[in-house]
Amino acid sequence: MNMRNFLIMAIALVGGVASYAQSNLLNARIPEEIGLKTKAQQISDNDKPLAYGYVHDRDVLMGKMVWEIIDLSERINFPLYFPIDTANIGSDRRSLYDVLTRAIKEERITEVYADSYFNTKKTYKDIQASLSRIDTTDAGREQINAGQKVSEEYIMRSDLTAQDVTQYKIKGFWYFDKRQSELKYRLLAICPVTPDVYTMNSDEKDYIELFWIFFPDAREVLHEAKSFNNKNSAMPISFDQLLNSRHFNSVIYKEENVYGDREIKEYMKDNAQNQLLEAERVKEKIRDFESDMWNY
């Protein structure tokens, strides 16, 4: 990250202090005063995500679309995963999955799609079929066959929760802005990856892309939602800041190419090490372009 982007993110992080649920913590006389904000804090909270600058197509000297996987089992990615259980924590923090699904349900995020190319739109009603499964036990089926009403004890319900999210897939565009002579990244879409609800209890789970969200449409919601800052809990990081600053670890699994955007695993089969090396090669190819711009 260059110095200019670092300063922008630092200013944005400082501006986010007042919006944390633990404001007034050190000044409270009784527990009920924790979280109360002064008028000055309320005014400072009335902010918006840092707007993207306009980029003309003619200013893009080089552009490359890539798809990446964020593995939530890696420690650096924990702020996107936790908390998985919000019942026993004393703040309004939510996992990224809860923030996204709640915003879709409340129709605060409407640009939701079935794939990363934004071809087929999905509503919360469409997504619900993938979020829960209702089944009956053998005893319940016997009641159905006998024409009886199924007892509640014989009804099994399985619901996907934040705990079941294993990965996030993201789609973004790396480009070299010749006007500012700078390599930049623009996040375009994000997708939670979860087990198929019908294979959750089996030994071999099938993992699916739950939905793809057009990221610019979700920025307002993600700016309001805060993730945990392990270095200073008084200075939270919004999900919008965290994702735009690429404060996570990811692996490229696909780049746009002449072969119909085939994935790396399609031509590097049965060799995970070679797939990782190929992902690094794609990453270095993008970095090398910026480096070559300053070599004569």
N, C-alpha and C positions, 0 to 999 in steps of 0.2 A: 504494500500500500504506500503510495507516495505521500509527501508531507502535506499537500493540499487536502487530499481526502482525509488524512488523519486529523487535521485541524477541524474539518467540517464535522466529523464524527464526534470529536471531543466536545465541541460546542453543543452538539445535539444531545450528548449524554448528560452534560451538566444541566441542560434545560429540562431534562426528564426527572430531576430529583423531586420536584414538588408533587409529582403525580403518583408517587409511591404510596401504598396503603398505610405505611408506618410513619407518615408525616406527623409532626408534633410529638413524636415519641419521647424526646428528651425534655419537653416542656409540660407534659401531662401531669396533672395532680391526681387524677383517678383514671382507671383503665378506659372509661367511656370517652375520655378526651383524646385517646390515641386515634389518629387518623383524621381528626378535625383540621381543617385548613383555614388559614387566614384569607382575607379578601385578596391580598396580594398573591397568595399561592393559587387561589381559584382563577385569577386573571391569567397567571402564567401557565396554568394548565390548559387554557383555551387556545391550544396551538394545533398545528397541522403537521403532517409529515413533510419532510424536506422535499420540496418540489423538484422533479426531474427537469433538467434544462432541455431546451428544444435542440434536437440534432437533425440537421438537414441531411438527406440521403447523399448529397454530393460531398459532404464532409466526412463520410465514412470511407476511409482509405482501404480498410480491411475489415471484414466481418466474418464471424464463424459462430454458428449455432451449436450448442452442446447440451447434452442431457447428463445429469449427475445423480448419484445416489448418496444420500446422507444416512449413514448407519448410526442408529440411536444407541447402539451398545458401546460406542466410543465415548470416553469421558468428556471430551470437548463438546460433544453434541447433547449432553445431558440437559442443558437449559431448554432445549426443544421438546424434551420428553417429560420431565418432571414439572409439577407434581402430578402423579397419576391418580392420587386420591385426595380430593380437595375438602373432604369432610372434617379432617382433623388438623388443618392448618389455620393460623389466625390472620390470614390476609386474603385478598381477592385474586391472588395469582392462580392462573390456570395453565395447563399444558397447551401447546400449540394446537393439538388436535381438538381439545374442548373449545378453544377460541374459534376455530374455523367452523366446526359443526354447529355451534350455537349461533354464530353469525349467519350461517346458511339457513338455519331454521327460522331465524327472525327476519330473514330476507334483507339483511344488511350487506350480504355478499350475494350477488345475483349472477355473476359471470362464472358459472360452474359448468364443467364439460366432462365428457366421457373419455376424452383423449387429449394429448398434448398439442394437437393441431387445431383444437377448438372447433371441431366439426359438429358435434352433437351436444346440445345443452342438456343439463340435468337439473331437476328441482330437488328439494329436500324429500319430497314424496318418492321420487325415483331412487334416492340414496337409501331411504329407510329399509328397503328390501335387502340391502347389503349389510345393514347395521344390526339386524336382529333376526333370530330364527325361533319359531314356535313349533314344537313337535310334541308328540304324545308317546308315553311308554307303551309297552305291549299290553299292560292292563287297561290302559286308556283306549287302545284300539279294540280290545274286546268289548268295552262298553259301547263304542261306536257301532260295532257290528251287531250288538244286541239292541240297537236303537235307543240306548240310554244316553243321558247327558254325561259328558266326561267330567270326572271329579278334578278339582284344582290340583290335587296332589299328584295326578298323573300327567299334568301338563308341564313340559320342560321348555324353558325360555333361555336362549343364549343371546347375549348382547355384546357387541363390540364396545370396548372402552379405550381410554387413552393408554391403558396398560398393554393393549394388544398391538399398538402401532410399533412396527419394527424398523421402518425406514421412511424417509421422505425422498421423493424424486423431484428434482427441479429442472427447469428448462430455462436457459439463459443465453444471452448474446454477447460475445466478446467482440469489441470493435475498436479500431484505432481512429480517434477523432483528429483529423489533420488540422483543424482550426486551433485546437488546444495542444496538439502534438502529444497526445496522451492515450494510452491503452485503457479502455474502460469496460465495465461489465454492467449489463442491465438484466435483472431477474425478471422473467416473463411469466412463469407458471410454477406452481407447487402442487404436489400430490402426496397424500399419505398412503403408505403401503401397509396393508393389514392381512391377516389370514382370512380366507373365505369363511364366512360364518358357518357354512355347512361342513367344514373340515376342522373346526376349532378343536374338537375333542378327539380327533384322530391322531395317530402317530405321525403320519405324513401330511402336513398341512399345505394347502395351496394358497399362495399369496397373490393378492390382486391389487390393482390400482383402484382405490376407492372412488376418487374423483380428482379432476384437475381444475385448479382455480387460476383464473387470469390474475396475476399478482397485483398489477396496478389497481384493480377494483377492490382488493382486500387491504390496501395500505392504511386507510383510515382506521379500520378495525384493529389491525396489527400494531398501529401506533399507540392506540389506547391500552392495549394489553402489554403487560410487563413480564419479562423473564427475570430469572434470578441472576444477580451479579455476585459471584463468589468472592470477589476481592473487596467489595464494599456494598453491603445490602442496603445502605442509604442512597445508593445511586443505581437504580434499576436500569435495565436496557430494554427498550421496547422490542418486540419481535420484528418490527419493520427495520429498526436500526441494526439489529443483530443479523438479519438476513441480507440487507443491502451492503453491509460492511464485510460480508462473507466471514463472519466470526463462527465458522464451523469447519469441519473436515469432510471432504466429499471425494468421490471417485467418478471419473467420467465413464459412462457406459455406452454412449452413443454420440456421434457427431453427424451433422448433415453431410451427406456425400452423394455421389452419383449413383450409388447402388440402392437408392430408395431409402436412405437414412438407416441402413442396416446397423444392428448393434454389434459391438465388439465381439461378443460371445458367439456371433454367427460365423465369424471367419477366424476366430481364435478358439476353437472348440476343445473342450475337455482339458484345458490347461489354465488354471486360475492365475498362475504366476505370469504367463504370457499375456493374459488379459490385463493384469495390473501394469505390466510394462508397456503395453499398447496405450493404455489410458494415460500414462506418464508421457509417452511420445506425443500424443495429441496435445497435452498441456504444454509441453516444451515447444511444440510447433507454433503455438499462439504466442508464447513468451518471446521466442526468437524473432518474430516479426517486429516487435517493438525494439528489441536490441539491434536488429539490422538497420532500423531507421537512423541510428546514430553512428553507424559505421560507414566510412567512406573508403 
